[in-house]
Amino acid sequence: MLINQSGTLLNRELMKKFLILVFAISSLWTTAQNYSLFNSVSKKVFTEFPKADSTYSLSFDSVRTAGIDSVYYPYYGVEDYYFTSENCEFWGPPDCHPQIKPIWIGQKIIADNAANYWFFNNQGDTLNFDFGMQTGGNSQFYEDAFQRFEIFSEAIDTMSVLGLVDSVKIYRILHTDLQGNTINSALNNQAIIVGKNFGLVRLFQVDQFPEVLNPLAILGNFSPEAGLYKLTNAMIYDHQPGDEIQYQKIFYSYNTPPYDHYNRFIKYVYVDRQDTQDSIIYLVNRTVFDMGETNEITTTLYLKYARNGFIAELPYDKFYPDYTLNHRYLKLVDYCGVPMWTYSVKPEYLAYCLEDNCWGPFDIPGPPPIEEIRYVAGLGLYIDESFIGYPPYAYTNSEKVTYFKKNGIACGEEVIVGISSPMQVNCLLTISPNPASDKLFLHLEKAITGKIRIYNTSGQMLMEVSTANIENGIDIRRLSPGMYFVEIDGNDQKAMGKFIKL
């Protein structure tokens, strides 16, 4: 009787485990695409292969049916050029930037029920792929007056895709001239991979093909969820005991009294970490001091993050009809020799107009600020700043990492209270014009005799000139377009500001 009871209990336990396994497999099958490249709800992100750098998101605004064909329309980016809109009311001139720029996968994709796919690049050329061919077959997908591209069906195999096992079809790209001679390009012998559950796993950049030959590999996928499909707190705020991070927080406003201004350093030393099913909890020592002071305050506290909370999800670079036009990107950035995934959002004060599907300027009190918020995987919030350089609206509100030590590797220069503290900003600087293209004029509330230095956003000094000829302006024509920092110091005075080079 005891044996029967044990056997029954054992059978029940085995049955329970079996049902759990069946449920897990069936859950994966519900997202299966049966070797289709994608479906109407697909969301993916790719990066360069074999060396990751930038990212290329993919999702679809709409999918339409035309007979036996499905037509996929990816979301579009915003063009740099503008046109005059007659249907949209904007502040100032009716200049409108159309949201019609194809993303990396091209203008549209057509698929039939025989696994034929037609991609359309920016020039309107068609790339025709036969993904239904038998193993060992080959098919040409593009030819022009100089070259030919084919795919060879190499194998059906199993492989790990973003940590999950999937059955995949592997195709190999052959790049030749019209006489059949191999062209050793970046795409020749590269793989195109299609998973049974994941769909498209490996491809290349389509929009600028064949001028740009850029192989891509999947980095994140929604349904099934894997890889960088979300930027979760568990990824962004991933610290270990012994890690250190120091932030500098600066606040300055033209319209507020000096006692409201501060230049503050805050350092976190991670002492302990606890992981629960839904949270990450850190015990940290926090040290705070203001520039110019000789005392610091150290406290011990807990920092708690919801594990599955997230700051962004696929698609990472899509433009949404938000209050402002937000430029988003996710890319791999080098920090003192350590590559880390970095997510940045930079607002541009343009509003969306549905009638013409475009973005144009809208009125706000005063000039628009220059803003950026940036997160780094493994460091957390890295930059959160807002800046206006025009009095009487001028202000700076900035928080950014100036130093960190992670996994024993130090990056940046730690500021210690009372020791090698940089000079405090104590002089108002106005920059005009801002943005500028040729010459920059700097206006100080009081004279400074010393040096003018211009830095890029990586902290690299690009120019250094004397303040002697400050009235004549600074020639910035040799600088590339982008954001730059200006520092003026001398005779115990210091001023700082930012400008945009057009």
C-alpha positions as CSV (number, residue, x, y, z in Angstrom):
1,M,0.0,0.0,0.0
2,L,2.8,2.4,0.8
3,I,4.5,1.4,-2.4
4,N,1.3,2.1,-4.3
5,Q,0.9,5.5,-2.6
6,S,4.5,6.4,-3.3
7,G,4.1,5.3,-6.9
8,T,1.0,7.4,-7.2
9,L,2.7,10.4,-5.7
10,L,5.7,9.9,-8.0
11,N,3.4,9.6,-11.0
12,R,1.5,12.7,-10.0
13,E,4.8,14.6,-9.6
14,L,6.0,13.4,-13.0
15,M,2.7,14.3,-14.6
16,K,2.9,17.8,-13.0
17,K,6.4,18.4,-14.4
18,F,5.3,17.0,-17.8
19,L,2.3,19.4,-17.9
20,I,4.6,22.3,-17.0
21,L,7.0,21.4,-19.8
22,V,4.1,21.0,-22.3
23,F,2.8,24.4,-21.2
24,A,6.2,26.0,-21.6
25,I,6.7,24.5,-25.1
26,S,3.1,25.4,-26.2
27,S,3.6,29.0,-24.9
28,L,6.7,29.2,-27.2
29,W,4.8,27.6,-30.1
30,T,2.0,30.3,-29.8
31,T,4.6,32.8,-30.8
32,A,6.1,30.6,-33.5
33,Q,6.4,32.1,-37.0
34,N,7.0,28.8,-38.8
35,Y,10.1,30.3,-40.5
36,S,8.2,33.5,-41.5
37,L,10.6,36.5,-41.3
38,F,8.1,38.5,-39.2
39,N,4.4,39.1,-38.5
40,S,2.2,42.1,-37.8
41,V,3.2,42.3,-34.1
42,S,7.0,41.7,-34.6
43,K,9.4,44.0,-32.8
44,K,13.1,43.5,-33.1
45,V,16.4,45.2,-32.8
46,F,19.6,44.4,-34.7
47,T,23.2,45.5,-34.5
48,E,26.2,45.3,-36.7
49,F,27.8,41.9,-37.2
50,P,30.3,40.7,-36.1
51,K,31.2,43.9,-34.2
52,A,28.3,45.5,-32.4
53,D,28.0,49.3,-32.4
54,S,24.7,51.0,-33.4
55,T,21.3,49.5,-33.2
56,Y,18.5,49.1,-35.9
57,S,15.0,48.7,-34.6
58,L,12.1,47.1,-36.5
59,S,8.4,47.2,-36.1
60,F,5.5,47.9,-38.5
61,D,3.0,50.7,-38.6
62,S,0.6,48.6,-40.6
63,V,0.3,45.3,-42.5
64,R,-2.1,45.0,-45.4
65,T,-3.3,42.2,-47.6
66,A,-3.3,42.3,-51.4
67,G,-4.6,39.0,-52.7
68,I,-2.2,36.3,-51.5
69,D,0.4,38.9,-50.5
70,S,1.0,40.6,-47.2
71,V,2.5,44.1,-47.4
72,Y,4.5,45.3,-44.4
73,Y,5.0,49.0,-43.8
74,P,7.7,49.8,-41.3
75,Y,7.6,53.0,-39.2
76,Y,9.3,56.0,-40.7
77,G,12.0,58.4,-39.5
78,V,11.9,62.2,-39.8
79,E,13.7,63.9,-42.7
80,D,16.2,66.7,-42.1
81,Y,14.7,68.8,-44.9
82,Y,11.4,70.7,-44.5
83,F,8.5,71.9,-46.7
84,T,5.9,74.6,-46.4
85,S,2.7,73.2,-44.9
86,E,-0.6,74.7,-45.8
87,N,-2.6,72.5,-43.3
88,C,-0.5,72.8,-40.1
89,E,-0.3,75.9,-37.9
90,F,3.1,76.4,-36.3
91,W,4.9,79.1,-34.4
92,G,6.9,81.2,-36.9
93,P,7.3,80.0,-40.5
94,P,5.2,77.0,-41.6
95,D,8.3,74.8,-42.0
96,C,7.4,71.1,-41.5
97,H,9.8,68.1,-41.5
98,P,8.0,65.1,-43.0
99,Q,8.0,61.8,-41.3
100,I,8.7,59.8,-44.4
101,K,12.3,58.6,-44.1
102,P,12.6,54.8,-44.5
103,I,14.3,53.0,-41.7
104,W,17.1,50.5,-42.3
105,I,14.9,47.7,-43.7
106,G,13.6,49.9,-46.6
107,Q,10.3,51.4,-47.7
108,K,8.2,48.2,-47.5
109,I,8.3,44.4,-47.7
110,I,5.9,42.2,-49.7
111,A,5.6,38.5,-48.8
112,D,3.5,35.8,-50.4
113,N,2.4,32.4,-49.0
114,A,5.3,30.6,-50.8
115,A,8.0,32.3,-48.7
116,N,9.0,34.8,-51.4
117,Y,9.9,38.3,-50.0
118,W,10.4,41.5,-51.9
119,F,12.3,44.3,-50.1
120,F,12.5,47.9,-51.5
121,N,15.5,50.1,-50.9
122,N,15.6,53.9,-50.9
123,Q,16.3,54.0,-54.6
124,G,13.2,51.9,-55.4
125,D,15.3,48.8,-56.3
126,T,13.7,45.4,-55.5
127,L,15.5,42.7,-53.6
128,N,13.7,39.4,-54.2
129,F,14.4,36.5,-51.8
130,D,13.2,33.0,-52.2
131,F,13.2,31.6,-48.7
132,G,11.1,28.7,-49.7
133,M,13.8,26.9,-51.7
134,Q,15.0,23.4,-50.8
135,T,18.3,22.9,-49.0
136,G,21.1,23.1,-51.5
137,G,19.3,25.4,-53.9
138,N,20.3,28.9,-54.8
139,S,18.5,32.1,-56.0
140,Q,19.6,35.5,-57.2
141,F,18.1,38.4,-55.2
142,Y,19.7,41.4,-56.8
143,E,21.7,42.4,-60.0
144,D,22.8,45.6,-61.5
145,A,25.3,46.6,-64.3
146,F,28.3,45.6,-62.2
147,Q,27.5,42.9,-59.7
148,R,25.2,40.1,-58.7
149,F,24.0,38.8,-55.3
150,E,22.6,35.3,-54.6
151,I,21.6,33.3,-51.6
152,F,22.5,29.6,-51.2
153,S,20.3,27.5,-48.9
154,E,22.9,25.9,-46.7
155,A,21.1,24.0,-43.9
156,I,18.3,23.6,-41.5
157,D,19.8,23.3,-38.0
158,T,19.2,24.2,-34.3
159,M,21.1,27.1,-32.7
160,S,20.9,29.3,-29.6
161,V,19.2,32.6,-30.5
162,L,19.4,35.2,-27.7
163,G,19.8,32.4,-25.2
164,L,16.8,30.3,-26.5
165,V,17.1,27.2,-28.7
166,D,15.4,27.5,-32.1
167,S,15.2,25.6,-35.3
168,V,16.8,27.8,-38.1
169,K,17.2,28.0,-41.8
170,I,20.6,29.2,-42.8
171,Y,21.3,30.9,-46.1
172,R,24.7,32.0,-47.4
173,I,25.2,35.2,-49.5
174,L,27.3,35.0,-52.7
175,H,28.6,38.3,-54.1
176,T,30.1,38.1,-57.6
177,D,30.6,40.2,-60.6
178,L,28.6,39.5,-63.8
179,Q,31.2,37.0,-64.9
180,G,30.9,35.0,-61.7
181,N,34.1,36.1,-60.0
182,T,33.8,36.4,-56.3
183,I,33.8,39.9,-54.8
184,N,35.2,39.8,-51.3
185,S,32.8,42.4,-49.8
186,A,31.4,42.7,-46.3
187,L,28.4,40.7,-47.4
188,N,30.0,37.9,-49.3
189,N,29.7,34.6,-47.4
190,Q,27.7,36.3,-44.7
191,A,24.7,34.3,-43.4
192,I,21.0,35.2,-43.6
193,I,19.2,33.2,-40.8
194,V,15.5,32.7,-40.2
195,G,14.2,31.0,-37.1
196,K,11.1,28.9,-36.8
197,N,10.1,30.9,-33.7
198,F,12.2,34.0,-33.8
199,G,11.7,34.8,-37.5
200,L,14.4,37.0,-38.9
201,V,17.7,36.6,-37.0
202,R,20.4,37.7,-39.5
203,L,20.1,40.0,-42.5
204,F,21.8,43.2,-43.7
205,Q,21.0,46.9,-44.0
206,V,18.5,47.2,-46.9
207,D,17.7,50.9,-47.2
208,Q,21.1,51.9,-48.7
209,F,22.0,48.6,-50.3
210,P,24.1,48.1,-52.4
211,E,26.1,51.3,-51.7
212,V,26.2,50.2,-48.0
213,L,26.9,46.6,-47.3
214,N,26.3,46.2,-43.6
215,P,25.6,42.8,-42.1
216,L,23.3,42.8,-39.1
217,A,22.4,40.3,-36.3
218,I,19.5,40.2,-33.9
219,L,20.0,41.8,-30.5
220,G,16.5,41.8,-29.0
221,N,13.1,40.3,-29.8
222,F,9.6,40.8,-28.6
223,S,7.4,37.6,-28.9
224,P,9.2,35.5,-27.9
225,E,10.8,37.9,-25.4
226,A,14.6,37.7,-25.5
227,G,17.7,39.8,-25.5
228,L,17.4,43.6,-25.4
229,Y,13.7,43.8,-26.0
230,K,13.4,46.1,-23.0
231,L,15.9,48.1,-21.1
232,T,15.0,47.0,-17.6
233,N,16.1,48.2,-14.2
234,A,17.9,44.9,-13.7
235,M,20.1,45.7,-16.7
236,I,20.5,49.5,-16.2
237,Y,21.1,49.5,-12.4
238,D,23.3,46.4,-12.4
239,H,25.9,47.1,-9.6
240,Q,28.1,44.8,-7.6
241,P,29.7,45.3,-4.1
242,G,32.8,47.5,-4.5
243,D,31.4,49.6,-7.4
244,E,31.6,53.4,-7.1
245,I,29.9,56.2,-8.9
246,Q,30.3,59.9,-8.4
247,Y,27.9,62.5,-9.8
248,Q,28.3,66.2,-10.3
249,K,25.1,68.2,-9.9
250,I,25.1,71.9,-11.0
251,F,22.3,74.4,-10.8
252,Y,22.6,78.0,-12.0
253,S,19.8,80.4,-13.1
254,Y,20.1,83.9,-14.3
255,N,16.8,84.8,-12.5
256,T,17.6,83.3,-9.0
257,P,19.9,84.6,-6.3
258,P,23.4,83.1,-5.9
259,Y,22.5,81.2,-2.7
260,D,20.2,79.0,-4.7
261,H,23.0,78.0,-7.0
262,Y,25.1,74.9,-6.3
263,N,27.9,72.8,-7.6
264,R,27.7,69.5,-5.8
265,F,29.4,66.1,-5.8
266,I,27.6,62.9,-4.7
267,K,29.4,59.6,-4.5
268,Y,27.8,56.2,-4.1
269,V,29.9,53.2,-2.8
270,Y,28.0,49.9,-3.2
271,V,28.5,47.8,-0.1
272,D,26.0,45.0,-0.5
273,R,23.4,43.6,-3.0
274,Q,20.2,41.6,-2.4
275,D,18.2,40.1,-5.2
276,T,14.6,39.1,-4.8
277,Q,12.1,37.8,-7.3
278,D,10.8,41.3,-8.1
279,S,13.5,43.7,-6.7
280,I,17.1,44.6,-6.5
281,I,18.2,46.2,-3.2
282,Y,21.6,47.9,-2.6
283,L,23.2,49.0,0.6
284,V,25.3,52.1,-0.2
285,N,27.4,54.7,1.4
286,R,26.6,58.1,0.0
287,T,29.0,61.0,0.4
288,V,28.0,64.6,-0.4
289,F,29.9,67.9,-0.5
290,D,29.5,71.2,-2.3
291,M,32.4,72.8,-4.2
292,G,34.4,75.2,-2.1
293,E,33.5,73.4,1.2
294,T,35.9,71.5,3.4
295,N,33.3,69.2,5.0
296,E,31.5,66.2,3.6
297,I,28.4,64.3,4.8
298,T,28.4,60.5,4.6
299,T,25.2,58.5,5.2
300,T,24.2,54.8,4.7
301,L,21.0,54.0,2.9
302,Y,19.2,51.5,0.8
303,L,18.4,51.9,-2.9
304,K,15.6,49.7,-4.2
305,Y,14.7,49.1,-7.9
306,A,11.8,47.1,-9.3
307,R,13.5,44.4,-11.3
308,N,11.1,44.4,-14.3
309,G,10.6,48.2,-14.3
310,F,12.0,49.6,-17.6
311,I,13.1,52.9,-19.1
312,A,12.6,52.0,-22.7
313,E,11.3,49.2,-25.0
314,L,11.2,48.3,-28.7
315,P,11.4,50.0,-31.1
316,Y,14.1,52.3,-29.5
317,D,14.5,54.9,-32.3
318,K,10.8,55.4,-33.3
319,F,9.4,58.9,-33.4
320,Y,6.1,59.1,-31.5
321,P,3.6,62.0,-31.6
322,D,4.7,63.2,-28.2
323,Y,4.7,66.7,-26.9
324,T,8.1,67.2,-28.5
325,L,10.1,65.4,-31.2
326,N,12.4,63.0,-29.2
327,H,15.6,61.7,-30.8
328,R,16.3,58.3,-29.3
329,Y,19.2,56.0,-29.8
330,L,20.7,52.9,-28.3
331,K,24.3,52.1,-29.1
332,L,27.4,50.6,-27.7
333,V,29.7,53.3,-26.3
334,D,33.3,52.9,-25.0
335,Y,33.9,54.1,-21.4
336,C,37.6,53.8,-20.6
337,G,38.0,50.6,-22.6
338,V,34.7,49.1,-21.4
339,P,31.9,48.9,-24.0
340,M,28.5,49.6,-22.5
341,W,25.0,49.9,-24.0
342,T,23.9,53.5,-23.8
343,Y,20.4,54.8,-24.3
344,S,19.9,58.5,-25.0
345,V,16.9,60.8,-25.5
346,K,17.4,64.3,-26.9
347,P,14.2,66.4,-27.3
348,E,13.8,68.8,-30.2
349,Y,11.0,71.3,-29.7
350,L,8.9,70.4,-32.7
351,A,5.3,69.4,-32.6
352,Y,3.6,66.7,-34.7
353,C,0.9,67.6,-37.3
354,L,-1.3,64.7,-38.3
355,E,-2.7,66.4,-41.4
356,D,0.7,66.5,-43.2
357,N,2.5,63.8,-41.2
358,C,5.2,66.2,-40.3
359,W,6.9,68.1,-37.4
360,G,7.2,71.9,-37.0
361,P,8.1,74.5,-34.4
362,F,5.7,75.5,-31.6
363,D,5.7,78.4,-29.2
364,I,7.2,78.1,-25.7
365,P,8.1,80.8,-23.2
366,G,11.5,81.9,-24.2
367,P,14.1,80.0,-26.3
368,P,14.0,76.2,-26.3
369,P,16.4,74.4,-23.9
370,I,19.1,72.0,-25.0
371,E,18.3,68.8,-23.1
372,E,19.6,65.2,-22.9
373,I,18.9,62.2,-20.6
374,R,21.2,59.2,-20.9
375,Y,21.3,55.8,-19.3
376,V,24.2,53.4,-19.3
377,A,23.7,49.7,-18.7
378,G,25.6,48.8,-15.5
379,L,25.9,52.4,-14.4
380,G,22.3,53.7,-14.3
381,L,21.5,57.4,-15.0
382,Y,24.6,58.9,-16.6
383,I,23.4,62.4,-17.8
384,D,20.3,64.4,-17.1
385,E,20.8,68.0,-18.1
386,S,18.9,71.0,-19.4
387,F,20.5,74.3,-20.6
388,I,19.6,77.7,-22.0
389,G,22.3,80.2,-22.9
390,Y,20.2,83.3,-23.5
391,P,19.6,85.8,-20.7
392,P,17.2,86.5,-19.1
393,Y,16.2,82.8,-19.6
394,A,19.7,81.4,-19.1
395,Y,20.0,78.5,-16.7
396,T,21.9,75.2,-16.3
397,N,20.4,72.2,-14.5
398,S,22.8,69.3,-14.8
399,E,23.5,65.9,-13.2
400,K,26.1,63.6,-14.8
401,V,28.6,61.0,-13.9
402,T,32.2,62.3,-13.5
403,Y,33.9,59.2,-12.2
404,F,33.1,55.5,-11.6
405,K,34.8,52.3,-10.7
406,K,33.2,49.1,-11.9
407,N,34.6,45.6,-11.6
408,G,37.9,47.2,-10.4
409,I,38.2,49.4,-13.5
410,A,38.3,53.2,-12.7
411,C,37.1,55.8,-15.3
412,G,37.2,59.5,-15.0
413,E,38.7,61.7,-12.2
414,E,37.3,61.5,-8.7
415,V,36.8,64.8,-7.0
416,I,37.7,64.7,-3.3
417,V,36.5,67.4,-0.9
418,G,39.3,69.9,-0.2
419,I,41.7,68.2,-2.6
420,S,42.2,69.1,-6.3
421,S,38.8,70.5,-6.5
422,P,38.2,72.3,-9.8
423,M,37.5,76.0,-9.7
424,Q,33.8,76.9,-9.0
425,V,31.9,78.5,-11.9
426,N,31.4,82.1,-10.7
427,C,30.9,84.2,-13.8
428,L,28.0,84.3,-16.2
429,L,28.7,83.5,-19.8
430,T,26.4,84.3,-22.7
431,I,27.1,82.7,-26.1
432,S,25.8,84.1,-29.4
433,P,24.7,83.1,-31.9
434,N,23.7,79.7,-30.5
435,P,23.5,77.6,-32.7
436,A,26.4,78.9,-34.7
437,S,28.0,77.9,-37.9
438,D,31.1,80.2,-38.5
439,K,31.9,82.4,-35.6
440,L,31.1,82.4,-31.9
441,F,30.9,85.5,-29.6
442,L,31.3,85.1,-25.9
443,H,29.9,87.8,-23.5
444,L,31.1,87.8,-19.9
445,E,29.5,89.7,-17.0
446,K,33.0,90.6,-15.8
447,A,36.4,90.4,-17.6
448,I,38.5,87.2,-17.3
449,T,42.1,87.2,-18.4
450,G,43.1,83.6,-19.2
451,K,42.2,80.8,-21.6
452,I,39.2,79.9,-23.6
453,R,38.9,76.1,-24.2
454,I,36.3,74.2,-26.3
455,Y,35.6,70.5,-25.5
456,N,33.5,67.9,-27.3
457,T,30.9,65.8,-25.4
458,S,33.5,63.2,-24.7
459,G,35.6,65.7,-22.8
460,Q,38.3,66.0,-25.4
461,M,39.8,69.6,-25.7
462,L,39.6,70.7,-29.4
463,M,40.6,74.4,-29.2
464,E,42.4,76.7,-26.8
465,V,42.8,80.4,-27.4
466,S,43.5,83.5,-25.3
467,T,40.8,85.8,-23.9
468,A,42.8,88.7,-25.3
469,N,40.8,88.9,-28.5
470,I,37.5,87.7,-27.1
471,E,35.7,90.7,-28.7
472,N,36.6,89.5,-32.2
473,G,34.8,86.2,-31.7
474,I,36.1,82.6,-32.2
475,D,36.3,80.9,-35.6
476,I,34.6,77.5,-35.2
477,R,34.3,76.6,-38.9
478,R,36.7,73.6,-38.5
479,L,34.4,72.0,-35.9
480,S,32.1,69.2,-36.9
481,P,28.3,69.8,-36.4
482,G,27.3,68.9,-32.8
483,M,27.2,70.0,-29.2
484,Y,30.3,71.6,-27.6
485,F,31.3,73.0,-24.2
486,V,33.1,76.3,-23.6
487,E,35.3,76.9,-20.5
488,I,36.9,80.2,-19.7
489,D,39.1,80.5,-16.6
490,G,41.8,82.8,-15.2
491,N,42.4,85.2,-12.3
492,D,40.3,83.1,-9.9
493,Q,37.3,83.4,-12.2
494,K,35.6,80.7,-14.2
495,A,32.7,80.6,-16.7
496,M,31.2,77.7,-18.6
497,G,28.6,77.3,-21.3
498,K,27.4,75.1,-24.3
499,F,26.7,75.7,-27.9
500,I,25.6,73.9,-31.0
501,K,27.7,73.9,-34.1
502,L,25.6,73.7,-37.3
